[in-house]
Amino acid sequence: MGVSEKVRRDDAIRLARRHYLNLERVDMQSLANELGIGRTTLYRWVGDRDSLISEMLSEMVVEVIGTAIGEAEGEGLERTIDAMRRFMLTTADFAPLRHLVQNEPELGLRVMLAPGSGVSTAITGELTAEIERTRPEWSGEKASELADVLTQIGMAYEWGNIAVRSEPEIDRAIRAMETLVRAADTA
């Protein structure tokens, strides 16, 4: 991908993000029209709608979880769990994300929860790095596996509930995460 195409791709992602933050549907035809290009070009730049939304959300997730990790309190894995609690509280109250998941639950859950989705991969990556900083002896597979399970627990209790218009069960998710971390600590 050349520099000019990367800039254009980034422009498409920024425009999609603007629509998303304004609680507007991210529509490929509308984006192409606003960018002054054809839909085929837009698809070549960003992939399909799922890919575009996944990438846009993944970028935002990295920003938010980085802040949560930076503000987390406690020591060791307790700090990691506090970071997840802060992250979940912030994202659960984020109107654009709620809007997406409640208005397009299949899409929202697919780009967030599906195995290997950009969003869950981004969260898992940030958590893995935090766990490895906290527990260097767990670097690699153990940290990655723990981070993935923590991510999936959080996503299920938060976004599975929101998708069906129930309140997220953040406290319950945190209790499950604490249980898992205690078990991992003794293994």
N, C-alpha and C positions, 0 to 999 in steps of 0.2 A: 504494500500500500504506500503510495507516494505521499509526500508531505501535504500537498494540496488536498488529496482525498482524505487524509487523516483530519485535517482542519474541517472539511465538510462533514465528515462523520461526527466529529465532536460537536459541530453546529447542530446536527440533527438530534443528538443526544441532549444538548442544552435546550433545544426547542421542545422536545418531548417532556423534559423535566419541567419546563415552564407550564405546559398544559397540565401536567400531573399535579403540580403544586397549586394550580388554580381550580382543582377538582374537575377538570375537563377530561373527557375520554381521549386517550392517546390514539389518534386515528391516522393510519399510514397515508391515506389519500390527502387528508388535510395538511399533514406535515410536509408531504411532497409539494403540494401547492404553495405553502408558505415559503418553502426553500427555493421555489422556482425550478423544480426538477420533476422528472417523471417518477412514478412509483417504482418502476424497475430499477432506476438509479438508487433510490432510497433503500430498496431491499438489498441491492449490491453493497451499499455502504454499511448497513446496520443489521442485515439479516431480517428475519420475520419480526412480527410485532412482539411475540414472546421474548425473543432475543433482545430486542431494543429495551423493553420494559425491565427485563432481568438485569441488563447491564446498567441501566439508569439507577435502579434500586440498589444494586450491589455497590455502586460508587457512594450512594448516600449512606448505606449501612456501614461501610468502612469508616466514614466520618463520625457517625453517631456512636458506634461501638468504641472507637478510639477515644472519644470524649468520656464515655462511661468508664472505660478502663483507667483513664487518667484521673478521674474523680473518685474511683473506688477506694473504699476504706478497708482496713484489716490487713492481715498478713497472710502470705501464702495463698492456698487455694480458697480460703475465706474471702480474700480480696477478689479472686476470680468470680466467685459466686455473687459478691456484691456488685461487681461490674455487670453481670448478667441481669441482676435485679434492676439496676439503673437503666440498662439498655431496654429491657422489656417495658418498664414504666414509661420511658420516653416514647418508644415506638407505638405502644398501645394507645397513647393519647394523640398520636400524629394523624390529624384529620385526612390528609391525602391518602395515606396507606389504608386507613379504615374504609374510606370511600371506595378505593379500588377493590379491596377484599369483599366488601359487602355488596358492591354493585356488579362485580365480575368475579365471584368466588372461585370458579374453576381456574380462571387465568391467574388470579392472585395467589391461590394456594399452589398452583403448578410452578410459577416462577420463584416461589419462596420455599416450598417444602419438598418438591420432587428431588429424589436422589441426584446429587450432582448439580442441582440448580445453582445459578450464580449467587443468589442471595444466601442460601445456606452454606455454600462454599466460602463466601466472603466472611461470614460470621465465624465459621469453623476455623478459617485461617487466622483470624485475629485472636481467637481464644487459644488456638494451638500455640501461637507465639507467646501469649501471656502465661500459659501453663509451663512452657519451656523456660521462661524467665524465672518463674516461681520454683519449679522443680526441674533443674537441668538434667537430673538423672532419668527423667521421663521423656527426654527429647526423642523425637521420632514417632514411632507407631503408637506408643502408649499415650502420649500427649495428644496426638491427632485423633485417636479413637475416643478418648475422653471428651475432647472438644466437640467432636461430631455428635456424640450422644447428648451432651449438654445442650447443644444447638437444637437438636430434634425435640428434646423435652420442652424447651422453651417455646419453640415454634408451635408445637401441638397444643399446649395449654393456653397459649396466647392467641394464635391466628386461627386455629381450628375452631375455637369458641367464637371469635369475632365473625368468622365467615357465616356462622349460623345465628348471628345476632344475639349471642350470649356474651356475658362479660368475661374477659380473660381471667384465668385462675393463676395469677402470678405467684401468690404465696404458695400455692400447691406445687407449682413448678419448682420454686426455690427449695421447698422441702425435699422434693424428689432429687434435685441436683445435689443437695447436701448429703443425702443418703448415698448417692452414687459416689461422690467424692470421698466420703468416709470409707466406703468399700474399696475404692481404688487405692486409698492410702494404706490399707492393711494388706493389700494383695502383693 
